[in-house]
Amino acid sequence: MVTFGNLDASGKDLVMQGWLYDVKNPGAPPVLGKQYRETATPDNARLVAHRFADEIIFRLGGGIRGVAESKIVFISDRSGHKEVWMMDYDGANQRQVTHLNSICLSPRLSPDGTRVAFSADSKEGWRIAMYSLDLGRLVTFPAFGGTNASPAWSPDGSKLAFSSSRNGDPEIYIVDNDGANLKRVTAYHGPDVSPVWNPKTGSQIAWVSGRSGLPRIYVMEADGTNPQQLTDEGYGVSPSWSPNGQFLAFSWIRRYTPEAPGAPGAPDIYLMDIASRRFVQLTHDARRNDFPSWSPDGRHIVFQSNRTGSQQIWTMLADGTQQRQLTFAGRNTQPNWGFK
């Protein structure tokens, strides 16, 4: 295949034309031909290039859209405070989203890409905050009392799961996306944190529980029934569910025990097939690798690592290859790849 095109800026308009040809069939019509028209800005020139790239991936990649137009949110301290930031899939266009001059953690993009839910240190304590990207400001979301952390969107965007200590022990709760109809779905001694929904079905939640002592990865129905333990050894945190619902990526210190917390090994990213419970290790660099998050096409994983001496955001293919650093300034953590 060969792709080429042209771009022209005339007055206020930018026009791009792109073609994709099969070089083995030079007389055949193009496999793909597209024209895009936008307001003439450098950002829109990049945008239409991304759109054409996604069209090529969609056409040649089995009907699965590419990630060139997707966004990643993350936490950065480069402004002097831990704020929510956003960037393109390849690390370009990094920009600060929140300006709370406080501490923000665990940002999560809504499925429609219009809002970011996150945990923020406020006058009321740690609460779930909601930021509208369309309005460019925080929008109202209730405070529930206690420490509230690690929000996660249901795949249809109608609900949020999060961890709250409002009744003393951190438990998993589910609430409507406007903060109504709060419901607790775990009730065990020990912290229950970091919920994530099955994006394929919306009917299951994976999370981290300390009910057996060390943090372990569990999965349950979205109403709290049928809890099952997935990791039975070590220290497992930060689960992330693949778009097809088949795999969980998470950070795991497999050899960690209360008796030997200094045993060889550091947090690495692992991939587990939920049905078979078989797993593979994706990172092997003896540094801290944590907070994996799947790309919407299921082909990539973004994560944080301190392998260069400071916490930065990295990406890799879902088989662990082609690991590449995306951020370089300040300390950058807790990435979340948007649904689209």
C-alpha positions in Angstrom: 0.0 0.0 0.0 1.0 3.6 -0.5 -0.7 6.7 0.8 -0.3 10.3 -0.3 -2.3 13.5 -0.4 -2.3 17.2 -0.5 -3.2 20.0 1.9 -4.1 23.6 1.0 -5.0 26.6 3.1 -7.1 29.2 1.3 -8.3 32.1 3.3 -10.0 30.7 6.5 -10.4 27.2 5.1 -8.0 24.2 5.2 -8.7 21.4 2.7 -6.9 18.1 2.7 -7.3 15.2 0.2 -5.8 11.8 0.9 -5.6 8.6 -1.1 -4.6 5.0 -0.3 -3.6 2.8 -3.2 -2.7 -0.9 -3.6 0.7 -0.8 -5.4 0.2 -4.4 -6.7 -2.8 -3.2 -8.7 -1.7 0.1 -10.3 -4.7 0.4 -12.6 -7.3 -0.2 -9.9 -9.2 2.6 -8.3 -7.9 3.8 -4.8 -8.6 1.6 -1.9 -9.5 4.8 0.0 -10.1 8.4 -1.0 -11.1 11.2 1.4 -11.4 14.9 1.6 -11.5 17.0 4.7 -12.4 20.6 5.3 -11.8 22.6 8.5 -10.9 26.0 9.7 -7.3 26.7 8.8 -5.3 26.2 12.0 -2.2 24.1 12.8 -4.3 22.0 15.2 -6.9 21.3 12.5 -4.1 20.3 10.1 -3.0 17.7 12.6 -6.6 16.7 13.3 -7.4 15.9 9.6 -4.2 13.9 9.3 -5.3 11.9 12.3 -8.7 11.3 10.8 -7.2 10.0 7.6 -4.9 7.7 9.6 -7.8 6.3 11.5 -9.7 5.7 8.2 -6.7 3.7 6.9 -6.5 1.6 10.0 -10.3 1.0 9.9 -10.2 -0.1 6.3 -7.1 -2.3 6.6 -7.4 -3.4 10.3 -10.6 -5.5 10.3 -13.1 -2.7 10.9 -11.6 -1.5 14.2 -11.0 2.2 14.4 -7.5 3.6 15.0 -6.5 5.7 18.0 -5.1 8.7 16.3 -8.0 10.9 17.4 -8.1 9.5 21.0 -6.9 11.4 24.1 -5.1 10.4 27.2 -5.7 12.2 30.6 -3.1 12.0 33.3 -1.8 13.7 36.5 1.2 16.0 36.2 2.9 18.2 38.8 4.8 20.4 36.3 2.6 23.4 37.3 3.6 23.0 41.0 0.5 21.1 41.9 -0.9 17.7 40.9 -3.4 18.7 38.2 -5.3 16.9 35.5 -3.6 17.1 32.1 -4.5 15.8 28.6 -2.5 14.8 25.5 -2.9 13.2 22.1 -2.3 9.4 21.8 1.3 10.0 20.8 2.2 12.5 23.5 1.6 15.6 21.4 -0.4 18.7 22.5 0.1 18.2 26.3 -2.1 20.8 28.1 -3.3 21.4 31.6 -7.0 20.8 32.2 -7.6 21.7 35.9 -6.3 24.6 37.8 -7.3 23.8 41.3 -4.0 24.4 43.0 -4.6 21.3 45.0 -4.1 17.5 44.5 -6.0 15.7 41.8 -5.8 11.9 41.3 -7.2 9.1 39.1 -8.6 11.0 36.2 -11.1 9.1 34.0 -12.5 10.3 30.6 -16.2 9.7 30.1 -17.1 7.4 27.2 -18.3 10.4 25.1 -15.2 12.3 25.8 -16.9 15.3 27.2 -16.1 15.0 31.0 -13.3 14.0 33.3 -14.1 12.4 36.7 -11.3 12.4 39.2 -10.6 12.5 42.9 -9.7 15.9 44.4 -8.5 17.1 47.8 -11.0 19.8 48.7 -12.3 21.6 51.8 -14.8 18.7 52.2 -11.9 16.2 52.1 -11.2 13.8 49.2 -14.2 13.9 46.9 -15.2 12.9 43.4 -15.0 15.9 41.1 -16.4 16.3 37.6 -14.9 18.6 34.9 -16.7 19.4 31.7 -14.3 19.7 28.8 -17.1 21.4 26.7 -17.6 24.1 29.4 -14.0 24.3 30.5 -14.9 24.2 34.2 -15.9 22.0 37.1 -19.6 21.0 37.2 -21.7 20.1 40.2 -21.2 16.7 41.7 -22.2 15.8 45.3 -19.9 15.1 48.2 -20.5 11.8 49.9 -18.4 12.2 53.0 -15.3 10.2 53.9 -12.4 9.6 51.4 -13.7 9.1 47.9 -11.3 7.9 45.2 -10.7 6.1 41.9 -13.9 6.8 39.9 -14.6 4.7 36.8 -17.3 5.2 34.1 -19.7 2.4 33.0 -19.3 1.8 29.3 -22.5 3.6 28.5 -21.5 6.6 30.6 -24.6 6.4 32.8 -22.9 5.4 36.0 -19.8 5.8 38.0 -18.1 3.2 40.3 -15.8 4.5 43.0 -14.3 3.8 46.4 -15.6 5.6 49.5 -14.9 5.4 53.2 -18.1 7.3 54.0 -19.2 4.4 56.4 -15.7 3.9 57.8 -14.2 1.1 55.7 -13.3 1.8 52.0 -16.0 0.1 49.9 -17.1 0.1 46.3 -20.1 2.3 45.4 -22.1 2.9 42.3 -23.9 6.1 41.5 -25.6 7.7 38.5 -23.5 10.1 36.5 -25.2 13.1 38.1 -24.5 11.8 41.6 -28.0 10.3 42.4 -28.9 6.8 43.5 -25.8 6.0 45.5 -25.5 2.2 46.2 -22.9 0.2 48.0 -21.8 -3.1 46.3 -19.1 -4.4 48.6 -19.3 -4.9 52.4 -16.1 -6.7 53.6 -13.5 -5.8 56.2 -10.4 -4.4 54.5 -10.1 -1.7 51.8 -11.9 -2.1 48.5 -10.6 0.3 45.8 -9.9 0.9 42.1 -13.0 -0.4 40.4 -13.2 -0.8 36.6 -16.1 -1.9 34.5 -16.1 -4.6 31.9 -16.4 -2.4 28.8 -17.8 -5.1 26.6 -20.8 -6.1 28.8 -21.1 -3.4 31.5 -22.2 -6.2 33.8 -19.0 -6.9 35.7 -16.5 -4.9 37.8 -12.9 -5.7 38.6 -11.4 -4.1 41.7 -8.6 -4.3 44.3 -9.5 -5.7 47.7 -7.4 -6.1 50.9 -9.9 -8.6 52.5 -7.3 -11.4 52.4 -4.5 -9.2 53.7 -2.4 -8.1 50.7 -4.1 -6.2 47.8 -5.4 -8.7 45.3 -7.4 -8.4 42.1 -11.1 -9.5 42.2 -14.0 -9.5 39.8 -17.8 -9.4 40.6 -21.1 -8.7 39.0 -21.9 -5.0 38.9 -24.5 -5.5 41.7 -21.8 -6.9 44.0 -22.8 -10.6 43.7 -20.5 -13.5 42.8 -17.1 -12.0 43.8 -14.1 -14.0 42.6 -10.4 -13.7 43.4 -8.2 -13.5 40.3 -4.7 -13.1 41.9 -3.8 -15.5 44.7 -0.3 -14.4 45.5 1.8 -11.2 45.8 0.6 -7.6 45.6 -1.8 -6.7 42.8 -3.2 -3.3 42.0 -4.5 -1.0 39.3 -6.7 -3.3 37.1 -7.7 -2.2 33.6 -10.2 -4.1 31.5 -9.5 -4.7 27.8 -12.2 -3.4 25.4 -13.2 -6.9 24.3 -13.8 -7.9 27.9 -11.3 -10.8 27.7 -8.2 -9.5 29.5 -7.2 -7.6 32.6 -4.0 -5.6 32.7 -2.7 -4.8 36.2 0.4 -4.0 38.2 1.7 -7.0 40.2 4.6 -7.8 42.6 4.3 -11.5 42.4 6.9 -12.4 45.0 5.7 -9.9 47.6 4.7 -11.4 51.0 4.2 -9.8 54.5 7.1 -11.9 55.7 9.4 -10.8 52.9 8.3 -7.4 51.6 11.8 -6.8 50.2 11.9 -10.0 48.1 13.3 -9.6 44.6 10.9 -8.1 42.1 9.2 -4.8 41.5 5.8 -3.8 40.2 5.4 -4.9 36.6 2.5 -4.8 34.2 0.9 -8.2 33.7 -1.9 -9.4 31.4 -4.4 -12.0 32.5 -6.9 -14.0 30.5 -9.9 -13.9 32.8 -11.5 -17.1 31.6 -8.4 -19.3 31.9 -6.6 -17.2 34.6 -3.4 -17.6 32.6 -1.1 -14.5 32.6 1.9 -13.0 30.9 4.4 -10.4 32.1 4.7 -7.3 29.8 7.4 -5.2 31.5 10.7 -6.6 32.9 12.9 -3.6 33.7 13.1 -3.9 37.6 11.6 -0.5 38.1 8.1 0.5 39.2 5.5 0.1 36.4 1.9 0.8 37.3 -1.5 2.2 36.3 -2.0 0.4 32.9 -4.9 1.7 30.7 -6.0 0.2 27.4 -6.4 2.0 24.2 -9.9 2.0 22.7 -8.8 -0.4 19.9 -7.3 -2.9 22.4 -4.0 -2.8 20.6 -2.0 -0.6 23.0 -1.6 0.0 26.7 -0.5 3.3 28.4 1.2 3.1 31.8 3.4 4.9 34.2 7.1 4.0 34.9 10.0 5.4 36.8 12.6 3.5 34.7 14.3 6.8 33.7 14.5 8.1 37.3 11.2 9.9 37.5 7.6 8.9 37.0 6.6 9.3 33.4 3.9 8.1 31.0 4.8 5.3 28.5 2.9 3.3 25.9 3.4 -0.2 24.5 1.7 -2.6 22.2 -0.6 -5.0 24.1 2.0 -7.8 23.8 4.6 -5.6 25.7 6.7 -4.6 22.7 7.5 -1.2 21.3 7.6 0.6 24.7 7.9 4.3 24.2 8.0 7.3 26.5 5.4 10.1 26.0 6.1 12.6 28.8 9.4 14.2 29.9 8.7 17.3 32.0 7.8 17.1 35.7 6.4 13.9 37.2 3.5 12.3 35.3 1.3 9.5 36.6 -2.0 7.7 36.5 -2.8 7.8 32.7 -6.2 6.9 31.4 -6.8 6.3 27.7 -10.2 7.8 26.5 -12.9 5.6 25.0 -12.5 7.3 21.7 
